[in-house]
Amino acid sequence: MNDQDYEYQNDGPFDSSQVEINDSFIDFGSILVPKSIPDMAVRVEVEESSGRLVAVSLEVENSLLQISAFSAPKTMPIWDEVADQLFESLTGQGAQAERAENTFGTSILATMPASDEPPMPARQLKFFGSDGPRWFLRGILSGQALHDEATAVVLDNVFRQIVVNRGDEALPPRELLTLVMPAGNVAPPRSV
């Protein structure tokens, strides 16, 4: 398969080559979030050991959507393969998981077990992704959108509005794309 054989989704998430990048986005480097999403709170997730930014989290409609962008090969989409490996990893960690289809393709619904260290109650998560040219975007959803169809549609639309700026750097497949703090403040979300 080559680039001409695979058609990436045209209804979002988008590649930076498909949109005009301007000040209507919050620019995290590889991920751009539209400012136009109503009642949205934004924060970044930081890897404790390195201090590196690893995800952007958006709170909308009592739901939390965590977004990370990764490099992918030029020649083919890889989200389905990543989802299979994620499924095996989740079940190997004791989570109850099931595969499902959503508007983006393969998704995984998982119930993560409670833990004592650090103290954390059992929680439900939905993992899903979208392939783009030389990248894939992974979403992890929690909160109301897992149980309410109308809210789920709103969060799907939020995910569709994300823009990925892959850049030209040669990277191995599945490498986390670089995130940077945008200028100004990013509001922390309320607990979901």
FENFENSUL-V506147 format. One record per residue. N is the residue number from 1. RES is the residue in three letters. PHI is phi in whole degrees, 0 to 359 (* if undefined). PSI is psi as a letter, one per 20 degrees, with the letter a starting at -180 (NA if undefined). OMEGA is omega in whole degrees, -180 to 180 (none if undefined). Layout:
n->N res->RES phi->PHI psi->PSI omega->OMEGA
n->N res->RES phi->PHI psi->PSI omega->OMEGA
//
This chain:
n->1 res->MET phi->* psi->p omega->174
n->2 res->ASN phi->236 psi->r omega->-175
n->3 res->ASP phi->305 psi->h omega->-178
n->4 res->GLN phi->286 psi->i omega->-177
n->5 res->ASP phi->279 psi->h omega->-175
n->6 res->TYR phi->247 psi->p omega->179
n->7 res->GLU phi->262 psi->o omega->177
n->8 res->TYR phi->281 psi->q omega->-179
n->9 res->GLN phi->301 psi->p omega->178
n->10 res->ASN phi->259 psi->i omega->-178
n->11 res->ASP phi->252 psi->k omega->174
n->12 res->GLY phi->91 psi->q omega->-4
n->13 res->PRO phi->302 psi->r omega->-171
n->14 res->PHE phi->248 psi->q omega->170
n->15 res->ASP phi->276 psi->q omega->-178
n->16 res->SER phi->300 psi->h omega->178
n->17 res->SER phi->287 psi->i omega->-176
n->18 res->GLN phi->265 psi->i omega->-175
n->19 res->VAL phi->228 psi->q omega->174
n->20 res->GLU phi->274 psi->o omega->-180
n->21 res->ILE phi->276 psi->o omega->-179
n->22 res->ASN phi->215 psi->a omega->-175
n->23 res->ASP phi->281 psi->j omega->174
n->24 res->SER phi->275 psi->j omega->178
n->25 res->PHE phi->241 psi->q omega->166
n->26 res->ILE phi->272 psi->o omega->-171
n->27 res->ASP phi->262 psi->o omega->177
n->28 res->PHE phi->259 psi->j omega->-179
n->29 res->GLY phi->90 psi->e omega->-179
n->30 res->SER phi->278 psi->i omega->179
n->31 res->ILE phi->237 psi->p omega->177
n->32 res->LEU phi->242 psi->p omega->-176
n->33 res->VAL phi->248 psi->p omega->179
n->34 res->PRO phi->296 psi->p omega->177
n->35 res->LYS phi->285 psi->i omega->-172
n->36 res->SER phi->280 psi->i omega->-179
n->37 res->ILE phi->288 psi->p omega->-175
n->38 res->PRO phi->293 psi->q omega->173
n->39 res->ASP phi->52 psi->l omega->-178
n->40 res->MET phi->258 psi->p omega->170
n->41 res->ALA phi->250 psi->q omega->-173
n->42 res->VAL phi->233 psi->q omega->170
n->43 res->ARG phi->212 psi->r omega->175
n->44 res->VAL phi->249 psi->q omega->176
n->45 res->GLU phi->258 psi->p omega->-175
n->46 res->VAL phi->243 psi->p omega->174
n->47 res->GLU phi->288 psi->o omega->-174
n->48 res->GLU phi->300 psi->g omega->-173
n->49 res->SER phi->293 psi->h omega->-175
n->50 res->SER phi->248 psi->i omega->-175
n->51 res->GLY phi->77 psi->j omega->-178
n->52 res->ARG phi->282 psi->p omega->175
n->53 res->LEU phi->286 psi->p omega->-176
n->54 res->VAL phi->239 psi->i omega->-179
n->55 res->ALA phi->199 psi->q omega->172
n->56 res->VAL phi->248 psi->p omega->179
n->57 res->SER phi->248 psi->p omega->-180
n->58 res->LEU phi->241 psi->p omega->175
n->59 res->GLU phi->257 psi->p omega->-179
n->60 res->VAL phi->216 psi->p omega->173
n->61 res->GLU phi->55 psi->l omega->180
n->62 res->ASN phi->56 psi->k omega->178
n->63 res->SER phi->226 psi->q omega->178
n->64 res->LEU phi->240 psi->p omega->178
n->65 res->LEU phi->243 psi->o omega->178
n->66 res->GLN phi->261 psi->p omega->-173
n->67 res->ILE phi->237 psi->p omega->174
n->68 res->SER phi->227 psi->q omega->179
n->69 res->ALA phi->245 psi->q omega->-176
n->70 res->PHE phi->228 psi->q omega->176
n->71 res->SER phi->285 psi->q omega->179
n->72 res->ALA phi->216 psi->r omega->178
n->73 res->PRO phi->293 psi->q omega->176
n->74 res->LYS phi->293 psi->h omega->-164
n->75 res->THR phi->271 psi->i omega->-175
n->76 res->MET phi->197 psi->q omega->174
n->77 res->PRO phi->286 psi->q omega->-179
n->78 res->ILE phi->229 psi->j omega->-176
n->79 res->TRP phi->304 psi->g omega->-178
n->80 res->ASP phi->300 psi->g omega->177
n->81 res->GLU phi->294 psi->g omega->177
n->82 res->VAL phi->298 psi->g omega->180
n->83 res->ALA phi->297 psi->h omega->177
n->84 res->ASP phi->299 psi->g omega->180
n->85 res->GLN phi->292 psi->h omega->177
n->86 res->LEU phi->297 psi->g omega->178
n->87 res->PHE phi->302 psi->g omega->179
n->88 res->GLU phi->297 psi->g omega->179
n->89 res->SER phi->295 psi->g omega->-180
n->90 res->LEU phi->297 psi->g omega->-180
n->91 res->THR phi->293 psi->h omega->176
n->92 res->GLY phi->294 psi->h omega->178
n->93 res->GLN phi->268 psi->j omega->177
n->94 res->GLY phi->92 psi->j omega->179
n->95 res->ALA phi->282 psi->q omega->169
n->96 res->GLN phi->273 psi->p omega->-176
n->97 res->ALA phi->222 psi->q omega->174
n->98 res->GLU phi->218 psi->q omega->177
n->99 res->ARG phi->276 psi->q omega->177
n->100 res->ALA phi->212 psi->r omega->174
n->101 res->GLU phi->250 psi->q omega->173
n->102 res->ASN phi->228 psi->a omega->-176
n->103 res->THR phi->295 psi->i omega->179
n->104 res->PHE phi->259 psi->i omega->-178
n->105 res->GLY phi->117 psi->c omega->-176
n->106 res->THR phi->289 psi->p omega->172
n->107 res->SER phi->227 psi->r omega->178
n->108 res->ILE phi->232 psi->p omega->173
n->109 res->LEU phi->262 psi->p omega->-175
n->110 res->ALA phi->227 psi->q omega->169
n->111 res->THR phi->251 psi->o omega->-178
n->112 res->MET phi->277 psi->p omega->-178
n->113 res->PRO phi->291 psi->q omega->175
n->114 res->ALA phi->294 psi->q omega->177
n->115 res->SER phi->222 psi->q omega->178
n->116 res->ASP phi->268 psi->h omega->-177
n->117 res->GLU phi->233 psi->o omega->-11
n->118 res->PRO phi->287 psi->q omega->-179
n->119 res->PRO phi->300 psi->p omega->-179
n->120 res->MET phi->206 psi->p omega->178
n->121 res->PRO phi->288 psi->r omega->173
n->122 res->ALA phi->300 psi->q omega->-180
n->123 res->ARG phi->214 psi->q omega->179
n->124 res->GLN phi->259 psi->p omega->180
n->125 res->LEU phi->223 psi->q omega->173
n->126 res->LYS phi->238 psi->p omega->178
n->127 res->PHE phi->256 psi->p omega->177
n->128 res->PHE phi->208 psi->r omega->-177
n->129 res->GLY phi->206 psi->r omega->178
n->130 res->SER phi->216 psi->p omega->178
n->131 res->ASP phi->272 psi->q omega->174
n->132 res->GLY phi->228 psi->a omega->179
n->133 res->PRO phi->291 psi->o omega->179
n->134 res->ARG phi->70 psi->j omega->176
n->135 res->TRP phi->206 psi->r omega->164
n->136 res->PHE phi->223 psi->q omega->-178
n->137 res->LEU phi->246 psi->p omega->178
n->138 res->ARG phi->251 psi->p omega->174
n->139 res->GLY phi->245 psi->q omega->172
n->140 res->ILE phi->235 psi->o omega->-173
n->141 res->LEU phi->248 psi->p omega->173
n->142 res->SER phi->218 psi->r omega->177
n->143 res->GLY phi->97 psi->b omega->-171
n->144 res->GLN phi->303 psi->h omega->-177
n->145 res->ALA phi->297 psi->i omega->178
n->146 res->LEU phi->284 psi->i omega->-173
n->147 res->HIS phi->237 psi->i omega->-176
n->148 res->ASP phi->232 psi->o omega->-174
n->149 res->GLU phi->298 psi->g omega->-180
n->150 res->ALA phi->298 psi->g omega->178
n->151 res->THR phi->292 psi->h omega->178
n->152 res->ALA phi->301 psi->g omega->179
n->153 res->VAL phi->297 psi->g omega->178
n->154 res->VAL phi->300 psi->g omega->-178
n->155 res->LEU phi->289 psi->h omega->173
n->156 res->ASP phi->301 psi->g omega->-180
n->157 res->ASN phi->294 psi->h omega->175
n->158 res->VAL phi->298 psi->g omega->-180
n->159 res->PHE phi->300 psi->h omega->-180
n->160 res->ARG phi->295 psi->h omega->-177
n->161 res->GLN phi->275 psi->i omega->-179
n->162 res->ILE phi->291 psi->q omega->177
n->163 res->VAL phi->243 psi->p omega->178
n->164 res->VAL phi->254 psi->p omega->176
n->165 res->ASN phi->253 psi->n omega->-173
n->166 res->ARG phi->292 psi->h omega->-176
n->167 res->GLY phi->76 psi->r omega->-176
n->168 res->ASP phi->259 psi->i omega->-176
n->169 res->GLU phi->297 psi->p omega->176
n->170 res->ALA phi->287 psi->p omega->-179
n->171 res->LEU phi->225 psi->q omega->174
n->172 res->PRO phi->290 psi->q omega->178
n->173 res->PRO phi->304 psi->q omega->176
n->174 res->ARG phi->76 psi->j omega->176
n->175 res->GLU phi->283 psi->p omega->177
n->176 res->LEU phi->297 psi->p omega->178
n->177 res->LEU phi->284 psi->q omega->-173
n->178 res->THR phi->292 psi->p omega->173
n->179 res->LEU phi->250 psi->q omega->178
n->180 res->VAL phi->228 psi->q omega->176
n->181 res->MET phi->287 psi->p omega->177
n->182 res->PRO phi->286 psi->r omega->174
n->183 res->ALA phi->294 psi->q omega->179
n->184 res->GLY phi->87 psi->a omega->-177
n->185 res->ASN phi->265 psi->q omega->173
n->186 res->VAL phi->242 psi->p omega->-173
n->187 res->ALA phi->284 psi->p omega->177
n->188 res->PRO phi->286 psi->q omega->179
n->189 res->PRO phi->282 psi->q omega->172
n->190 res->ARG phi->287 psi->r omega->179
n->191 res->SER phi->293 psi->p omega->178
n->192 res->VAL phi->248 psi->NA omega->none
//
